[in-house]
Amino acid sequence: MKKLPLMRSCKEVSALVIAREDRQLPMTEQLALRMHMAICKACPAFERQVLTMRNAMKQWRHYGSDE
């Protein structure tokens, strides 16, 4: 079975969500990510969890620095 060039599995998309935290994704990967997010229910939830963790870590790093 031949895989379509922009179709990604949930496992691949979760890796892209994590990678996007560290680097700019190529345009084809960005498009594949958007396409998958439009049709999947689980991956957008995972993306929200990653963003929540990132924001929590950012707040934790600056906790107590206002003193």
N, CA, C, O and CB atoms as a CASP TS submission, in Angstrom:
PFRMAT TS
TARGET T0000
AUTHOR 0000-0000-0000
METHOD Language model
MODEL 1
PARENT N/A
ATOM      1  N   MET     1       0.835  -1.167   0.000  1.00  0.00           N
ATOM      2  CA  MET     1       0.000   0.000   0.000  1.00  0.00           C
ATOM      3  C   MET     1       0.891   1.245   0.000  1.00  0.00           C
ATOM      4  O   MET     1       1.780   1.376   0.840  1.00  0.00           O
ATOM      5  CB  MET     1      -0.956  -0.010   1.211  1.00  0.00           C
ATOM      6  N   LYS     2       0.651   2.145  -0.933  1.00  0.00           N
ATOM      7  CA  LYS     2       1.458   3.348  -1.055  1.00  0.00           C
ATOM      8  C   LYS     2       0.875   4.456  -0.172  1.00  0.00           C
ATOM      9  O   LYS     2      -0.332   4.700  -0.173  1.00  0.00           O
ATOM     10  CB  LYS     2       1.534   3.806  -2.532  1.00  0.00           C
ATOM     11  N   LYS     3       1.741   5.109   0.567  1.00  0.00           N
ATOM     12  CA  LYS     3       1.335   6.188   1.468  1.00  0.00           C
ATOM     13  C   LYS     3       1.316   7.509   0.704  1.00  0.00           C
ATOM     14  O   LYS     3       2.235   7.802  -0.061  1.00  0.00           O
ATOM     15  CB  LYS     3       2.289   6.277   2.693  1.00  0.00           C
ATOM     16  N   LEU     4       0.273   8.301   0.912  1.00  0.00           N
ATOM     17  CA  LEU     4       0.196   9.615   0.286  1.00  0.00           C
ATOM     18  C   LEU     4       1.256  10.525   0.897  1.00  0.00           C
ATOM     19  O   LEU     4       1.543  10.414   2.089  1.00  0.00           O
ATOM     20  CB  LEU     4      -1.222  10.229   0.451  1.00  0.00           C
ATOM     21  N   PRO     5       1.844  11.426   0.104  1.00  0.00           N
ATOM     22  CA  PRO     5       2.977  12.226   0.579  1.00  0.00           C
ATOM     23  C   PRO     5       2.680  13.119   1.790  1.00  0.00           C
ATOM     24  O   PRO     5       3.577  13.351   2.601  1.00  0.00           O
ATOM     25  CB  PRO     5       3.464  13.079  -0.533  1.00  0.00           C
ATOM     26  N   LEU     6       1.477  13.613   1.932  1.00  0.00           N
ATOM     27  CA  LEU     6       1.177  14.516   3.045  1.00  0.00           C
ATOM     28  C   LEU     6       0.422  13.843   4.184  1.00  0.00           C
ATOM     29  O   LEU     6       0.118  14.493   5.184  1.00  0.00           O
ATOM     30  CB  LEU     6       0.381  15.683   2.547  1.00  0.00           C
ATOM     31  N   MET     7       0.117  12.577   4.056  1.00  0.00           N
ATOM     32  CA  MET     7      -0.599  11.879   5.118  1.00  0.00           C
ATOM     33  C   MET     7       0.394  11.397   6.178  1.00  0.00           C
ATOM     34  O   MET     7       1.419  10.794   5.864  1.00  0.00           O
ATOM     35  CB  MET     7      -1.409  10.687   4.545  1.00  0.00           C
ATOM     36  N   ARG     8       0.066  11.676   7.420  1.00  0.00           N
ATOM     37  CA  ARG     8       0.921  11.273   8.527  1.00  0.00           C
ATOM     38  C   ARG     8       0.097  10.495   9.550  1.00  0.00           C
ATOM     39  O   ARG     8      -1.102  10.730   9.699  1.00  0.00           O
ATOM     40  CB  ARG     8       1.592  12.506   9.184  1.00  0.00           C
ATOM     41  N   SER     9       0.735   9.588  10.238  1.00  0.00           N
ATOM     42  CA  SER     9       0.077   8.843  11.310  1.00  0.00           C
ATOM     43  C   SER     9       0.076   9.709  12.566  1.00  0.00           C
ATOM     44  O   SER     9       0.778  10.718  12.630  1.00  0.00           O
ATOM     45  CB  SER     9       0.790   7.470  11.571  1.00  0.00           C
ATOM     46  N   CYS    10      -0.705   9.318  13.554  1.00  0.00           N
ATOM     47  CA  CYS    10      -0.726  10.039  14.828  1.00  0.00           C
ATOM     48  C   CYS    10       0.656  10.020  15.477  1.00  0.00           C
ATOM     49  O   CYS    10       1.074  11.008  16.082  1.00  0.00           O
ATOM     50  CB  CYS    10      -1.772   9.425  15.780  1.00  0.00           C
ATOM     51  N   LYS    11       1.350   8.919  15.354  1.00  0.00           N
ATOM     52  CA  LYS    11       2.696   8.817  15.926  1.00  0.00           C
ATOM     53  C   LYS    11       3.638   9.827  15.261  1.00  0.00           C
ATOM     54  O   LYS    11       4.419  10.493  15.941  1.00  0.00           O
ATOM     55  CB  LYS    11       3.250   7.377  15.763  1.00  0.00           C
ATOM     56  N   GLU    12       3.560   9.937  13.937  1.00  0.00           N
ATOM     57  CA  GLU    12       4.399  10.895  13.219  1.00  0.00           C
ATOM     58  C   GLU    12       4.028  12.334  13.571  1.00  0.00           C
ATOM     59  O   GLU    12       4.902  13.187  13.719  1.00  0.00           O
ATOM     60  CB  GLU    12       4.278  10.677  11.710  1.00  0.00           C
ATOM     61  N   VAL    13       2.733  12.597  13.702  1.00  0.00           N
ATOM     62  CA  VAL    13       2.273  13.938  14.027  1.00  0.00           C
ATOM     63  C   VAL    13       2.694  14.333  15.438  1.00  0.00           C
ATOM     64  O   VAL    13       3.089  15.476  15.667  1.00  0.00           O
ATOM     65  CB  VAL    13       0.757  14.028  13.884  1.00  0.00           C
ATOM     66  N   SER    14       2.615  13.411  16.374  1.00  0.00           N
ATOM     67  CA  SER    14       3.051  13.749  17.732  1.00  0.00           C
ATOM     68  C   SER    14       4.537  14.085  17.744  1.00  0.00           C
ATOM     69  O   SER    14       4.960  14.969  18.489  1.00  0.00           O
ATOM     70  CB  SER    14       2.758  12.587  18.705  1.00  0.00           C
ATOM     71  N   ALA    15       5.338  13.395  16.933  1.00  0.00           N
ATOM     72  CA  ALA    15       6.765  13.719  16.832  1.00  0.00           C
ATOM     73  C   ALA    15       6.962  15.101  16.218  1.00  0.00           C
ATOM     74  O   ALA    15       7.862  15.835  16.625  1.00  0.00           O
ATOM     75  CB  ALA    15       7.503  12.656  15.994  1.00  0.00           C
ATOM     76  N   LEU    16       6.128  15.462  15.242  1.00  0.00           N
ATOM     77  CA  LEU    16       6.225  16.789  14.635  1.00  0.00           C
ATOM     78  C   LEU    16       5.830  17.885  15.629  1.00  0.00           C
ATOM     79  O   LEU    16       6.444  18.952  15.651  1.00  0.00           O
ATOM     80  CB  LEU    16       5.339  16.868  13.386  1.00  0.00           C
ATOM     81  N   VAL    17       4.821  17.630  16.438  1.00  0.00           N
ATOM     82  CA  VAL    17       4.389  18.609  17.449  1.00  0.00           C
ATOM     83  C   VAL    17       5.541  18.870  18.422  1.00  0.00           C
ATOM     84  O   VAL    17       5.805  20.017  18.782  1.00  0.00           O
ATOM     85  CB  VAL    17       3.119  18.099  18.221  1.00  0.00           C
ATOM     86  N   ILE    18       6.212  17.823  18.838  1.00  0.00           N
ATOM     87  CA  ILE    18       7.355  17.966  19.749  1.00  0.00           C
ATOM     88  C   ILE    18       8.518  18.664  19.035  1.00  0.00           C
ATOM     89  O   ILE    18       9.148  19.554  19.606  1.00  0.00           O
ATOM     90  CB  ILE    18       7.805  16.578  20.285  1.00  0.00           C
ATOM     91  N   ALA    19       8.802  18.269  17.807  1.00  0.00           N
ATOM     92  CA  ALA    19       9.917  18.858  17.049  1.00  0.00           C
ATOM     93  C   ALA    19       9.694  20.339  16.798  1.00  0.00           C
ATOM     94  O   ALA    19      10.642  21.124  16.776  1.00  0.00           O
ATOM     95  CB  ALA    19      10.102  18.130  15.716  1.00  0.00           C
ATOM     96  N   ARG    20       8.442  20.716  16.609  1.00  0.00           N
ATOM     97  CA  ARG    20       8.106  22.118  16.339  1.00  0.00           C
ATOM     98  C   ARG    20       8.478  23.020  17.513  1.00  0.00           C
ATOM     99  O   ARG    20       8.648  24.227  17.335  1.00  0.00           O
ATOM    100  CB  ARG    20       6.612  22.256  16.031  1.00  0.00           C
ATOM    101  N   GLU    21       8.604  22.453  18.695  1.00  0.00           N
ATOM    102  CA  GLU    21       9.023  23.229  19.866  1.00  0.00           C
ATOM    103  C   GLU    21      10.479  23.676  19.741  1.00  0.00           C
ATOM    104  O   GLU    21      10.865  24.697  20.309  1.00  0.00           O
ATOM    105  CB  GLU    21       8.835  22.404  21.147  1.00  0.00           C
ATOM    106  N   ASP    22      11.288  22.915  18.999  1.00  0.00           N
ATOM    107  CA  ASP    22      12.720  23.163  18.921  1.00  0.00           C
ATOM    108  C   ASP    22      13.194  23.775  17.609  1.00  0.00           C
ATOM    109  O   ASP    22      14.256  24.396  17.553  1.00  0.00           O
ATOM    110  CB  ASP    22      13.440  21.899  19.144  1.00  0.00           C
ATOM    111  N   ARG    23      12.406  23.599  16.559  1.00  0.00           N
ATOM    112  CA  ARG    23      12.878  24.059  15.250  1.00  0.00           C
ATOM    113  C   ARG    23      11.702  24.390  14.335  1.00  0.00           C
ATOM    114  O   ARG    23      10.572  23.954  14.559  1.00  0.00           O
ATOM    115  CB  ARG    23      13.775  22.992  14.595  1.00  0.00           C
ATOM    116  N   GLN    24      11.995  25.162  13.314  1.00  0.00           N
ATOM    117  CA  GLN    24      11.007  25.486  12.283  1.00  0.00           C
ATOM    118  C   GLN    24      10.816  24.261  11.390  1.00  0.00           C
ATOM    119  O   GLN    24      11.787  23.706  10.877  1.00  0.00           O
ATOM    120  CB  GLN    24      11.454  26.731  11.438  1.00  0.00           C
ATOM    121  N   LEU    25       9.580  23.846  11.209  1.00  0.00           N
ATOM    122  CA  LEU    25       9.305  22.696  10.349  1.00  0.00           C
ATOM    123  C   LEU    25       9.297  23.132   8.887  1.00  0.00           C
ATOM    124  O   LEU    25       8.881  24.248   8.576  1.00  0.00           O
ATOM    125  CB  LEU    25       7.955  22.038  10.726  1.00  0.00           C
ATOM    126  N   PRO    26       9.756  22.259   7.987  1.00  0.00           N
ATOM    127  CA  PRO    26       9.651  22.559   6.553  1.00  0.00           C
ATOM    128  C   PRO    26       8.177  22.717   6.162  1.00  0.00           C
ATOM    129  O   PRO    26       7.292  22.178   6.827  1.00  0.00           O
ATOM    130  CB  PRO    26      10.325  21.435   5.701  1.00  0.00           C
ATOM    131  N   MET    27       7.925  23.450   5.098  1.00  0.00           N
ATOM    132  CA  MET    27       6.558  23.745   4.660  1.00  0.00           C
ATOM    133  C   MET    27       5.732  22.471   4.446  1.00  0.00           C
ATOM    134  O   MET    27       4.552  22.441   4.797  1.00  0.00           O
ATOM    135  CB  MET    27       6.591  24.560   3.370  1.00  0.00           C
ATOM    136  N   THR    28       6.330  21.427   3.880  1.00  0.00           N
ATOM    137  CA  THR    28       5.568  20.193   3.643  1.00  0.00           C
ATOM    138  C   THR    28       5.137  19.551   4.963  1.00  0.00           C
ATOM    139  O   THR    28       4.039  19.004   5.063  1.00  0.00           O
ATOM    140  CB  THR    28       6.407  19.193   2.819  1.00  0.00           C
ATOM    141  N   GLU    29       6.005  19.622   5.972  1.00  0.00           N
ATOM    142  CA  GLU    29       5.654  19.057   7.278  1.00  0.00           C
ATOM    143  C   GLU    29       4.578  19.909   7.958  1.00  0.00           C
ATOM    144  O   GLU    29       3.687  19.370   8.615  1.00  0.00           O
ATOM    145  CB  GLU    29       6.908  18.954   8.182  1.00  0.00           C
ATOM    146  N   GLN    30       4.653  21.224   7.807  1.00  0.00           N
ATOM    147  CA  GLN    30       3.633  22.099   8.373  1.00  0.00           C
ATOM    148  C   GLN    30       2.268  21.801   7.755  1.00  0.00           C
ATOM    149  O   GLN    30       1.258  21.740   8.456  1.00  0.00           O
ATOM    150  CB  GLN    30       4.009  23.575   8.154  1.00  0.00           C
ATOM    151  N   LEU    31       2.250  21.619   6.445  1.00  0.00           N
ATOM    152  CA  LEU    31       1.004  21.313   5.747  1.00  0.00           C
ATOM    153  C   LEU    31       0.464  19.945   6.168  1.00  0.00           C
ATOM    154  O   LEU    31      -0.735  19.800   6.406  1.00  0.00           O
ATOM    155  CB  LEU    31       1.220  21.353   4.226  1.00  0.00           C
ATOM    156  N   ALA    32       1.333  18.954   6.261  1.00  0.00           N
ATOM    157  CA  ALA    32       0.925  17.617   6.691  1.00  0.00           C
ATOM    158  C   ALA    32       0.355  17.664   8.105  1.00  0.00           C
ATOM    159  O   ALA    32      -0.629  16.989   8.407  1.00  0.00           O
ATOM    160  CB  ALA    32       2.115  16.639   6.626  1.00  0.00           C
ATOM    161  N   LEU    33       0.973  18.457   8.964  1.00  0.00           N
ATOM    162  CA  LEU    33       0.505  18.613  10.342  1.00  0.00           C
ATOM    163  C   LEU    33      -0.892  19.231  10.365  1.00  0.00           C
ATOM    164  O   LEU    33      -1.776  18.747  11.071  1.00  0.00           O
ATOM    165  CB  LEU    33       1.489  19.483  11.155  1.00  0.00           C
ATOM    166  N   ARG    34      -1.088  20.290   9.601  1.00  0.00           N
ATOM    167  CA  ARG    34      -2.408  20.948   9.546  1.00  0.00           C
ATOM    168  C   ARG    34      -3.486  20.002   9.011  1.00  0.00           C
ATOM    169  O   ARG    34      -4.598  19.946   9.536  1.00  0.00           O
ATOM    170  CB  ARG    34      -2.340  22.209   8.665  1.00  0.00           C
ATOM    171  N   MET    35      -3.137  19.267   7.962  1.00  0.00           N
ATOM    172  CA  MET    35      -4.115  18.347   7.368  1.00  0.00           C
ATOM    173  C   MET    35      -4.528  17.278   8.377  1.00  0.00           C
ATOM    174  O   MET    35      -5.711  16.968   8.513  1.00  0.00           O
ATOM    175  CB  MET    35      -3.536  17.684   6.097  1.00  0.00           C
ATOM    176  N   HIS    36      -3.563  16.728   9.070  1.00  0.00           N
ATOM    177  CA  HIS    36      -3.860  15.680  10.048  1.00  0.00           C
ATOM    178  C   HIS    36      -4.701  16.238  11.194  1.00  0.00           C
ATOM    179  O   HIS    36      -5.659  15.600  11.633  1.00  0.00           O
ATOM    180  CB  HIS    36      -2.556  15.063  10.593  1.00  0.00           C
ATOM    181  N   MET    37      -4.345  17.425  11.679  1.00  0.00           N
ATOM    182  CA  MET    37      -5.070  18.035  12.797  1.00  0.00           C
ATOM    183  C   MET    37      -6.529  18.301  12.435  1.00  0.00           C
ATOM    184  O   MET    37      -7.401  18.286  13.304  1.00  0.00           O
ATOM    185  CB  MET    37      -4.391  19.340  13.221  1.00  0.00           C
ATOM    186  N   ALA    38      -6.795  18.547  11.141  1.00  0.00           N
ATOM    187  CA  ALA    38      -8.157  18.829  10.695  1.00  0.00           C
ATOM    188  C   ALA    38      -9.050  17.587  10.732  1.00  0.00           C
ATOM    189  O   ALA    38     -10.272  17.705  10.824  1.00  0.00           O
ATOM    190  CB  ALA    38      -8.130  19.398   9.289  1.00  0.00           C
ATOM    191  N   ILE    39      -8.443  16.391  10.662  1.00  0.00           N
ATOM    192  CA  ILE    39      -9.263  15.183  10.588  1.00  0.00           C
ATOM    193  C   ILE    39      -9.161  14.289  11.825  1.00  0.00           C
ATOM    194  O   ILE    39      -9.919  13.329  11.958  1.00  0.00           O
ATOM    195  CB  ILE    39      -8.875  14.392   9.378  1.00  0.00           C
ATOM    196  N   CYS    40      -8.235  14.596  12.724  1.00  0.00           N
ATOM    197  CA  CYS    40      -8.003  13.749  13.895  1.00  0.00           C
ATOM    198  C   CYS    40      -8.540  14.433  15.155  1.00  0.00           C
ATOM    199  O   CYS    40      -8.424  15.650  15.298  1.00  0.00           O
ATOM    200  CB  CYS    40      -6.492  13.434  14.051  1.00  0.00           C
ATOM    201  N   LYS    41      -9.115  13.667  16.048  1.00  0.00           N
ATOM    202  CA  LYS    41      -9.602  14.222  17.314  1.00  0.00           C
ATOM    203  C   LYS    41      -8.555  14.152  18.418  1.00  0.00           C
ATOM    204  O   LYS    41      -8.520  15.017  19.293  1.00  0.00           O
ATOM    205  CB  LYS    41     -10.855  13.490  17.756  1.00  0.00           C
ATOM    206  N   ALA    42      -7.712  13.145  18.389  1.00  0.00           N
ATOM    207  CA  ALA    42      -6.752  12.936  19.471  1.00  0.00           C
ATOM    208  C   ALA    42      -5.547  13.873  19.380  1.00  0.00           C
ATOM    209  O   ALA    42      -5.091  14.378  20.406  1.00  0.00           O
ATOM    210  CB  ALA    42      -6.278  11.500  19.463  1.00  0.00           C
ATOM    211  N   CYS    43      -5.034  14.112  18.202  1.00  0.00           N
ATOM    212  CA  CYS    43      -3.804  14.886  18.063  1.00  0.00           C
ATOM    213  C   CYS    43      -3.950  16.351  18.482  1.00  0.00           C
ATOM    214  O   CYS    43      -3.028  16.881  19.101  1.00  0.00           O
ATOM    215  CB  CYS    43      -3.333  14.823  16.642  1.00  0.00           C
ATOM    216  N   PRO    44      -5.053  17.027  18.180  1.00  0.00           N
ATOM    217  CA  PRO    44      -5.200  18.386  18.703  1.00  0.00           C
ATOM    218  C   PRO    44      -5.209  18.421  20.241  1.00  0.00           C
ATOM    219  O   PRO    44      -4.711  19.372  20.844  1.00  0.00           O
ATOM    220  CB  PRO    44      -6.485  19.011  18.165  1.00  0.00           C
ATOM    221  N   ALA    45      -5.766  17.402  20.859  1.00  0.00           N
ATOM    222  CA  ALA    45      -5.748  17.323  22.324  1.00  0.00           C
ATOM    223  C   ALA    45      -4.314  17.160  22.819  1.00  0.00           C
ATOM    224  O   ALA    45      -3.921  17.781  23.806  1.00  0.00           O
ATOM    225  CB  ALA    45      -6.629  16.146  22.824  1.00  0.00           C
ATOM    226  N   PHE    46      -3.537  16.328  22.136  1.00  0.00           N
ATOM    227  CA  PHE    46      -2.130  16.163  22.498  1.00  0.00           C
ATOM    228  C   PHE    46      -1.382  17.482  22.335  1.00  0.00           C
ATOM    229  O   PHE    46      -0.570  17.847  23.185  1.00  0.00           O
ATOM    230  CB  PHE    46      -1.472  15.065  21.637  1.00  0.00           C
ATOM    231  N   GLU    47      -1.654  18.195  21.246  1.00  0.00           N
ATOM    232  CA  GLU    47      -1.002  19.484  21.008  1.00  0.00           C
ATOM    233  C   GLU    47      -1.326  20.472  22.134  1.00  0.00           C
ATOM    234  O   GLU    47      -0.445  21.195  22.600  1.00  0.00           O
ATOM    235  CB  GLU    47      -1.440  20.066  19.643  1.00  0.00           C
ATOM    236  N   ARG    48      -2.583  20.501  22.569  1.00  0.00           N
ATOM    237  CA  ARG    48      -2.969  21.383  23.686  1.00  0.00           C
ATOM    238  C   ARG    48      -2.222  20.997  24.965  1.00  0.00           C
ATOM    239  O   ARG    48      -1.804  21.870  25.726  1.00  0.00           O
ATOM    240  CB  ARG    48      -4.501  21.319  23.927  1.00  0.00           C
ATOM    241  N   GLN    49      -2.055  19.708  25.201  1.00  0.00           N
ATOM    242  CA  GLN    49      -1.313  19.252  26.381  1.00  0.00           C
ATOM    243  C   GLN    49       0.146  19.691  26.320  1.00  0.00           C
ATOM    244  O   GLN    49       0.715  20.102  27.331  1.00  0.00           O
ATOM    245  CB  GLN    49      -1.396  17.727  26.507  1.00  0.00           C
ATOM    246  N   VAL    50       0.746  19.605  25.149  1.00  0.00           N
ATOM    247  CA  VAL    50       2.139  20.035  24.984  1.00  0.00           C
ATOM    248  C   VAL    50       2.245  21.538  25.254  1.00  0.00           C
ATOM    249  O   VAL    50       3.163  21.981  25.945  1.00  0.00           O
ATOM    250  CB  VAL    50       2.661  19.696  23.550  1.00  0.00           C
ATOM    251  N   LEU    51       1.311  22.320  24.714  1.00  0.00           N
ATOM    252  CA  LEU    51       1.330  23.764  24.936  1.00  0.00           C
ATOM    253  C   LEU    51       1.123  24.102  26.406  1.00  0.00           C
ATOM    254  O   LEU    51       1.754  25.019  26.929  1.00  0.00           O
ATOM    255  CB  LEU    51       0.260  24.446  24.089  1.00  0.00           C
ATOM    256  N   THR    52       0.243  23.367  27.072  1.00  0.00           N
ATOM    257  CA  THR    52       0.011  23.582  28.505  1.00  0.00           C
ATOM    258  C   THR    52       1.285  23.305  29.297  1.00  0.00           C
ATOM    259  O   THR    52       1.645  24.074  30.188  1.00  0.00           O
ATOM    260  CB  THR    52      -1.140  22.682  29.012  1.00  0.00           C
ATOM    261  N   MET    53       1.963  22.212  28.972  1.00  0.00           N
ATOM    262  CA  MET    53       3.211  21.883  29.668  1.00  0.00           C
ATOM    263  C   MET    53       4.287  22.934  29.394  1.00  0.00           C
ATOM    264  O   MET    53       5.024  23.324  30.299  1.00  0.00           O
ATOM    265  CB  MET    53       3.711  20.492  29.241  1.00  0.00           C
ATOM    266  N   ARG    54       4.373  23.386  28.149  1.00  0.00           N
ATOM    267  CA  ARG    54       5.365  24.409  27.809  1.00  0.00           C
ATOM    268  C   ARG    54       5.107  25.692  28.593  1.00  0.00           C
ATOM    269  O   ARG    54       6.038  26.288  29.135  1.00  0.00           O
ATOM    270  CB  ARG    54       5.346  24.698  26.295  1.00  0.00           C
ATOM    271  N   ASN    55       3.853  26.116  28.654  1.00  0.00           N
ATOM    272  CA  ASN    55       3.515  27.336  29.393  1.00  0.00           C
ATOM    273  C   ASN    55       3.758  27.167  30.885  1.00  0.00           C
ATOM    274  O   ASN    55       4.223  28.099  31.541  1.00  0.00           O
ATOM    275  CB  ASN    55       2.058  27.721  29.146  1.00  0.00           C
ATOM    276  N   ALA    56       3.454  26.007  31.427  1.00  0.00           N
ATOM    277  CA  ALA    56       3.691  25.752  32.844  1.00  0.00           C
ATOM    278  C   ALA    56       5.187  25.793  33.158  1.00  0.00           C
ATOM    279  O   ALA    56       5.596  26.340  34.182  1.00  0.00           O
ATOM    280  CB  ALA    56       3.098  24.393  33.252  1.00  0.00           C
ATOM    281  N   MET    57       5.996  25.218  32.280  1.00  0.00           N
ATOM    282  CA  MET    57       7.442  25.234  32.492  1.00  0.00           C
ATOM    283  C   MET    57       7.986  26.655  32.402  1.00  0.00           C
ATOM    284  O   MET    57       8.883  27.026  33.159  1.00  0.00           O
ATOM    285  CB  MET    57       8.146  24.332  31.469  1.00  0.00           C
ATOM    286  N   LYS    58       7.447  27.450  31.482  1.00  0.00           N
ATOM    287  CA  LYS    58       7.884  28.837  31.343  1.00  0.00           C
ATOM    288  C   LYS    58       7.572  29.612  32.624  1.00  0.00           C
ATOM    289  O   LYS    58       8.403  30.379  33.110  1.00  0.00           O
ATOM    290  CB  LYS    58       7.202  29.506  30.123  1.00  0.00           C
ATOM    291  N   GLN    59       6.378  29.407  33.162  1.00  0.00           N
ATOM    292  CA  GLN    59       5.998  30.082  34.410  1.00  0.00           C
ATOM    293  C   GLN    59       6.861  29.589  35.569  1.00  0.00           C
ATOM    294  O   GLN    59       7.262  30.384  36.420  1.00  0.00           O
ATOM    295  CB  GLN    59       4.502  29.849  34.722  1.00  0.00           C
ATOM    296  N   TRP    60       7.145  28.305  35.612  1.00  0.00           N
ATOM    297  CA  TRP    60       7.960  27.736  36.682  1.00  0.00           C
ATOM    298  C   TRP    60       9.377  28.314  36.652  1.00  0.00           C
ATOM    299  O   TRP    60       9.954  28.619  37.695  1.00  0.00           O
ATOM    300  CB  TRP    60       8.007  26.205  36.562  1.00  0.00           C
ATOM    301  N   ARG    61       9.930  28.461  35.440  1.00  0.00           N
ATOM    302  CA  ARG    61      11.288  29.017  35.325  1.00  0.00           C
ATOM    303  C   ARG    61      11.368  30.425  35.878  1.00  0.00           C
ATOM    304  O   ARG    61      12.393  30.817  36.436  1.00  0.00           O
ATOM    305  CB  ARG    61      11.742  29.014  33.873  1.00  0.00           C
ATOM    306  N   HIS    62      10.291  31.193  35.728  1.00  0.00           N
ATOM    307  CA  HIS    62      10.285  32.586  36.186  1.00  0.00           C
ATOM    308  C   HIS    62       9.676  32.750  37.569  1.00  0.00           C
ATOM    309  O   HIS    62       9.556  33.873  38.061  1.00  0.00           O
ATOM    310  CB  HIS    62       9.532  33.447  35.203  1.00  0.00           C
ATOM    311  N   TYR    63       9.292  31.655  38.201  1.00  0.00           N
ATOM    312  CA  TYR    63       8.691  31.720  39.531  1.00  0.00           C
ATOM    313  C   TYR    63       9.723  32.248  40.530  1.00  0.00           C
ATOM    314  O   TYR    63      10.844  31.747  40.621  1.00  0.00           O
ATOM    315  CB  TYR    63       8.164  30.321  39.970  1.00  0.00           C
ATOM    316  N   GLY    64       9.319  33.248  41.254  1.00  0.00           N
ATOM    317  CA  GLY    64      10.192  33.799  42.281  1.00  0.00           C
ATOM    318  C   GLY    64      11.221  34.795  41.758  1.00  0.00           C
ATOM    319  O   GLY    64      11.969  35.363  42.554  1.00  0.00           O
ATOM    320  N   SER    65      11.285  35.023  40.462  1.00  0.00           N
ATOM    321  CA  SER    65      12.271  35.957  39.930  1.00  0.00           C
ATOM    322  C   SER    65      11.819  37.405  40.075  1.00  0.00           C
ATOM    323  O   SER    65      12.606  38.321  39.836  1.00  0.00           O
ATOM    324  CB  SER    65      12.547  35.649  38.472  1.00  0.00           C
ATOM    325  N   ASP    66      10.562  37.627  40.465  1.00  0.00           N
ATOM    326  CA  ASP    66      10.043  38.984  40.629  1.00  0.00           C
ATOM    327  C   ASP    66      10.449  39.599  41.957  1.00  0.00           C
ATOM    328  O   ASP    66      10.271  40.798  42.171  1.00  0.00           O
ATOM    329  CB  ASP    66       8.537  38.983  40.513  1.00  0.00           C
ATOM    330  N   GLU    67      10.992  38.786  42.844  1.00  0.00           N
ATOM    331  CA  GLU    67      11.324  39.273  44.187  1.00  0.00           C
ATOM    332  C   GLU    67      12.586  40.086  44.189  1.00  0.00           C
ATOM    333  O   GLU    67      13.007  40.570  45.240  1.00  0.00           O
ATOM    334  CB  GLU    67      11.465  38.123  45.149  1.00  0.00           C
TER
END
